[in-house]
Amino acid sequence: MSPALRIGSVGFALIAVCYGFARFAFGLFLPQIDGELGLGPALSGVISGGAFAGYCIAILASAVLTERIGARAVAVSAALVAAAGMAGIALAPSPLFLAVSVVLAGSSTGLASPPMAAAVAGSVRQDRRDLTNTVINAGVSAGVALSGPIALAITGQWRLAFAGFAAIALVLAVVTAVALPAARAGSGAGGLPALTGPVLRLICASFLMGAASTALWSFGGQLVAGKLGWGPTGAGLLWTCIGIGGLAGALAGSLAGRFGLDRVHRAFLGLLAVSILAVGLGPGPGVTLIAGAVFGAAYVMLTGIYLIWGLRALPERPATGLMVGFLTIAVGQTAGAPLFGMLLAGMGAGPSVAVFGALALLAGVFREGQARGGVPA
């Protein structure tokens, strides 16, 4: 098996488990968990905030550790942390125990991505790196797409679901230990990256895209409930469509190489804006589900674009290059969610999604500055 196929396959599976199961599945099972443990909206909000903080700390630590101890050790740690957190969720006897377990499980996502970028940089041919990285990144969608049907199929059995997820993560830890290289990433210079022009533009673009995406990531269920009267089943179906659509994000590397990163960036920001408007305005069930799939494709494609952008901006430090864009997306999501909530409460769905669609388009003002093939424009 070639290094690209081996590392790409393991990375795709690791990202699917950490994001789709360890981080995002909690929201799908939250009504059932709340019914048994009595969390309430306040504690649920604290848990969500804690999961974000865990992600930010973990991705910063992951970038540093990958440069110091190597990709394999950090990637295996991500799988083990995911397994421990999800086992804790499955066994949780109290809200406090559950909260700690959810934060632990969610932090695995921050650990998982930087070592995969480093493994690709160290073992995959230059001409296959963008494709391999974006295939790995598309694992997010596979996990999301699988978690939706699982939640619908075993309604009421959330402990069993998380126990199964934890077992999968343990198996994946063993596979990762066997399949990934142990070499360190980059020069090992450590510290924060220099704020060069490409890095600053990446931060601005990824912040705005992350903020815009919260219109559906955080409020998609509420929007379809208000416009279409959908309950949990409809929201789960929308989630599944988002996940399936996101698999198209695996093509980000190929499209960026053929048409140039900036063109692909602007095109999918446009699609992100259109999908947010379509779901928020709720013209009908069919259009809404199609828009959900378009949103998934655009979101994962754009995260792949920011991944490539970061790696080009910091070619000697791939783990840190990935971290910059992904951390800024998360910061943008943290800022965007409360803003959208306030707009939704004060202005209604239509104006709110219009504002957030405009934020997505505004991100297109910031250019990476390289034409196809990575040649400066």
Disulfide bonds with the S-S distance in Angstrom:
none
